[in-house]
Amino acid sequence: MSIFKKTIFFILAGFFVLAQGLHAEGSKYTQEGLYVEDNPASKLGRGFANVVLSPAEYVVQTAKLMQSHDPLTAYFGGIFQGTCKMVERIGGGIYEIVTFPVPIPKKYRPLMDPPTTAAALQDSGMLRAN
């Protein structure tokens, strides 16, 4: 196995090990308004989740528009709003990946609310938490 393949393998294995501790039960925010999972590993995980799951913003935005508009308006509006939100998620995700060891914003807080597209899907009721 080449050095490059070994390096990639160990990086991916490290991400999977770090990801094991990222799941939290119950409320996601403390009384002080801090996100429960604020640490470098969760910041890195949020970054990857935002980049990988960013296309799901089309579904999230369309579902939000369906609550107050007719289906055709929601579909086309969801495409426009989903594209804007997807670009925002990709940019925020790349920022969090690059800066994960640095506590900026303060105490590793998420840049966006909800912090990931998966959380947005949960908030909209389209995805249930276990």
Secondary structure, 3 states (H helix, E strand, C coil): CCHHHHHHHHHHHHHHHHHCCCCCCCCCECCCCCECCCCHHHHHHHHHHHHHHHHHHHHHHHHHHHCCCCHHHHHHHHHHHHHHHHHHHHHHHHHHHHCCCCCCCHHHCCCCCCCCHHHHHHHCCCCCCC
